[in-house]
Amino acid sequence: MKKRMRMLACVLATGMIFTGTAVSAESQETEKTTEATTEKDAEAEKDPVMATVEGEEIYQSELVAMTQYILQQYQSNGYDTTDETVQNHIVDTAMNMLVQLRITELKAQELKLDEFTEEELEGLKKQAQEQWDESFEIYKSLYMAQDASLEEKDAEEKAKETMAQYGYATSDMLFEQMKNDEVFRRLQEYCIADVSVSDEEVKETYEEYVALDQESFADNVPLYEQAIAAYGSNGSYYIPEGYRYFTHIRLDADEEKLGELQELMYSDATAADATAANAQQEKEIQQLKGEILEEVQDTVDEIEKKFKEKESFEDLIKEYSVDASDTNYVGYSVHKDSIFWDKDFVDTAMAVEKIGEISEPVVCADGVYILYYDSDIKGGPIEYTDTLKENLHAELLSQAQNEKFSSMIHEWADEYDIQYIG
């Protein structure tokens, strides 16, 4: 089995397609065969059987298709698919998936989960036709958009040809896929009907996550911010102490100078003396920031004057901030060790002494900011809200259901005769 898998993996690595196994010398010399047997042997040579599950055959063409599908998934996720170990794993996985698919099909038949009423079949046919029609219209519109001179009937023909190339000349294949999906869904429901997750299990998992994230992030703000950047609000169940929340006014500035600033801030020094180059680069950055600030100083003075006269910062945002109308407008969570803000931005934010006060203006790559110290963000475990509880319950239930279904498939595998050919 392993030898055959390595052979298949090597074929994949060279970009070749799988070819049929050679017919044995003994069978080649056999002359007394019926026409039907000859045709069957010819078909077997074109698409040999790679495995059987209780006599149900798995063909090479199926293994090729599944292997190519998994190969694409691995490549899109950055795996080195030229590595022989990875190739072997991909082909093993493809074969295992096909075997499991046959197992689920057989079990569904045993449980009579593959039986449909006429009404159910009609409903699936209708859905299949609707999906086919929708795809057809998309292809037709695409061809007409690509070529304005194309007549509608010609676009329709091209759409039909394209869909036929993918096996969808009619909605029949979609109908069969929908039937298979429904049978699979029924089998899953059969397996997971008694799976549940208690409130106690949810709370215990929450506490485990909190403990893990506290250990990871309590004294490591950069790692915490990387997790939040990667996974959003799901990135951590623990917030390090020391975060402040700021709202802001952003003032636009000269586009050309902002472009120069961005280039300086985000380029690496390349001189032989890196220290001297960095010092010179920093000097140029600060000089350019000074020029940008000077251009908007009158507006800054206006804002500071109105704020001292007790005008609310919220109203000042509406009046002055260039992104005030942005529906995605949000404030900023800033820590003295934050890594995703410009150092000047962080230093300016942390220099504000009291909640309710505003910062000095700070020049950043996208404009000039005035920050309002709105509040301190409570450190520690994130709140165990109803929404969090519901989301965590759904996560644990899905995990438990998948584990139960997987274990059932492995149990069923012991019931069936599985043979690997070659």
PEKA-V539470 format. One record per backbone hydrogen bond with DSSP energy under -0.5 kcal/mol. CO is the residue of the C=O (numbers start at 1). NH is the residue of the N-H. If there is no record, write none. Layout:
CO;NH
CO;NH
//
This chain:
1;5
2;6
3;7
4;8
5;9
6;10
7;11
8;12
9;13
10;14
11;16
12;15
24;28
25;29
26;30
31;33
34;38
35;39
36;40
37;41
38;42
39;43
40;44
41;45
42;46
43;47
48;60
50;421
51;58
52;54
52;419
53;56
56;53
57;59
58;50
58;51
59;62
59;63
60;64
61;65
62;66
63;67
64;68
65;69
66;70
67;71
68;72
69;73
70;74
71;75
72;76
73;77
74;79
75;78
79;81
80;83
83;87
84;88
85;89
86;90
87;91
88;92
89;93
90;94
91;95
92;96
93;97
94;98
95;99
96;100
97;101
98;102
99;103
100;104
101;105
102;106
103;107
104;108
105;109
106;110
107;111
108;113
108;114
109;112
112;115
117;121
118;122
119;123
120;124
121;125
122;126
123;127
124;128
125;129
126;130
127;131
128;132
129;133
130;134
131;135
132;136
133;137
134;138
135;139
136;140
137;141
138;142
139;143
140;144
141;145
142;146
143;147
147;150
151;155
152;156
153;157
154;158
155;159
156;160
157;161
158;162
159;163
160;164
161;165
162;166
163;168
164;167
171;175
172;176
173;177
174;178
175;179
176;180
177;181
178;182
179;183
180;184
181;185
182;186
183;187
184;188
185;189
186;190
187;191
188;192
189;193
192;195
198;202
199;203
200;204
201;205
202;206
203;207
204;208
205;209
206;210
207;211
208;212
209;213
210;214
211;215
212;216
213;217
214;218
217;220
220;224
221;225
222;226
223;227
224;228
225;229
226;230
227;231
228;232
231;234
232;235
233;236
237;382
238;240
239;380
240;243
243;377
244;246
244;334
245;374
245;375
246;332
247;372
249;251
249;370
250;322
251;368
254;258
255;259
256;260
257;261
258;262
259;263
260;264
261;265
262;266
264;267
272;274
273;277
274;278
275;279
276;280
277;281
278;282
279;283
280;284
281;285
282;286
283;287
284;288
285;289
286;290
287;291
288;292
289;293
290;294
291;295
292;296
293;296
293;297
294;297
296;300
297;301
298;302
299;303
300;304
301;305
302;306
303;307
304;308
305;309
306;311
307;310
312;316
313;317
314;318
315;319
316;320
316;321
317;321
321;324
323;326
326;329
332;246
332;334
334;244
335;338
342;346
343;347
344;348
345;349
346;350
347;351
348;352
349;352
354;357
357;373
362;369
364;367
367;364
368;251
369;362
370;249
371;359
371;373
372;247
372;374
373;356
375;245
376;378
380;239
383;385
385;389
386;390
387;391
388;392
389;393
390;394
391;395
392;396
393;397
394;398
395;399
396;400
397;401
398;402
399;403
400;404
401;405
402;406
403;407
404;408
405;409
406;410
407;411
408;412
409;413
410;414
411;414
412;415
412;416
413;416
416;418
417;54
417;419
419;52
//
